[in-house]
Amino acid sequence: MKRLGARLLVVAVSLLILWAAQRLLEPKYMGRVVEGAFIGEYYQEHTAHDVIFLGDCEVYENISPVVLWREYGITSYIRGSAQQLIAQSYYLLEDVLREEVPDVVVFNVSAMQQYDQENESYNRMTLDGMRWSPAKWKAIEETRVSDEHMVEYVFPILRYHSRWQELEDDDFTYFWNRRQVSHNGYYMRADVRPAGDFPTARRRADYSFDERAWGYLEKMRSLCEKNGITMILMKAPSLYPVWYDEWDRQIADYADEHGLAYINCIQAVDEIGIDFSQDTYDGGMHMNVYGAEKMSRYLGPMLQNVYGVKDRREDPELAAVWEEKCSYYDVCKAEQENEFAETGYLSQFSEE
């Protein structure tokens, strides 16, 4: 019995050491690249959401859930990640449905233009943060690049063991707990860089979307229908990369065929009130906080008046939760505005 106990102790200590090493070596996404933390932050939520947004940077940088709550009482979360593929969006929807059933799902259609992943780091920023479930397993199987292996997702230390030489202060600071970097999935940027000139759009030999992308869009639509969820297709108002008219027509035709709403915000820029000299932080590709707030004020009345999303501000439990979220949002916004005002970055681009 003593020998057995000693062996079990050795095994337990070894597993603890391996766990600690893995915890230390995994990227923390607390520094300059925070996008990898967004997916995992969803599981810290304790109240339900009436609206879920799915997609890539065109959702997590262009919509403010705090404004949707503050001005319309809409509870929402953005399950977005960098270069999120449509298959990943679908499995994230499956993952959401393990936790809650929203009234509305908004899917940003820019993911239709690229089915296969080209960069493992983007996969990691989406998939590492998901909790283990059949949805995560299938998402990895469907979207991993050729030199990725399932075992490296099951045991991340096999992937990140070489990070010993790259460890930074953040790896130790956030070993146990990580700070919140998003606002219900929204990535705030208060700096201003006006839109400039973009390369001329190249003509393409084929404007067809990959059939596998159509397949996952249909799976997403069917899953929403099965669960009584209203699905909305959206194209964010980004000036670049180009969104071809040929792509737009295909999405519009699909929406008409299936009775879905399709909101092309590029065509509604004037109605939204976007000023590309003030409302973007990277030259027109994504909105800054001022543009995201305008986008939210455009979507809010539509979600309520057309799709029946309720105003929850009279709910005391939700009001208390969102009061905290609003306070944190305001603090972060003020800090960023002060930072960019001091460095001259905001005023420099605002004057041009």
Buried (B, 14 or more C-beta within 10 A) or exposed (E): EEEEEEEEEEEEEEEEEEEEBBBBBBBBBBEEEBBBBBBBBBEEBEBBBBBBBBBBBBBBBBBBBBBBBBBBBBBBBBBBBBBBBBBBBBBBBBBBBEBEBBBBBBBBBBBBBBBEBEEBEBBBBBBBBBEEEEBBBBBBEBBBEEEBEEEBBEEBBEBBEEBEEEEEEBBEEBEEEBEEBBBBBBBBBBBBBBBEEEEEEEEEEEEEBBEBBBBBBEBBBEBBBEEEBBBBBBBBBBBBEBBBEEBBEBBBEBBEEBEBBBBBBBEBBEEBEBBBBBBBBBBBBBBBBBBBBBBBBBBBEEBBEEBEBBBBBEBEEBEEBBEEBBEEBEEBBEEBBEEBEEEEBBEEBBEE
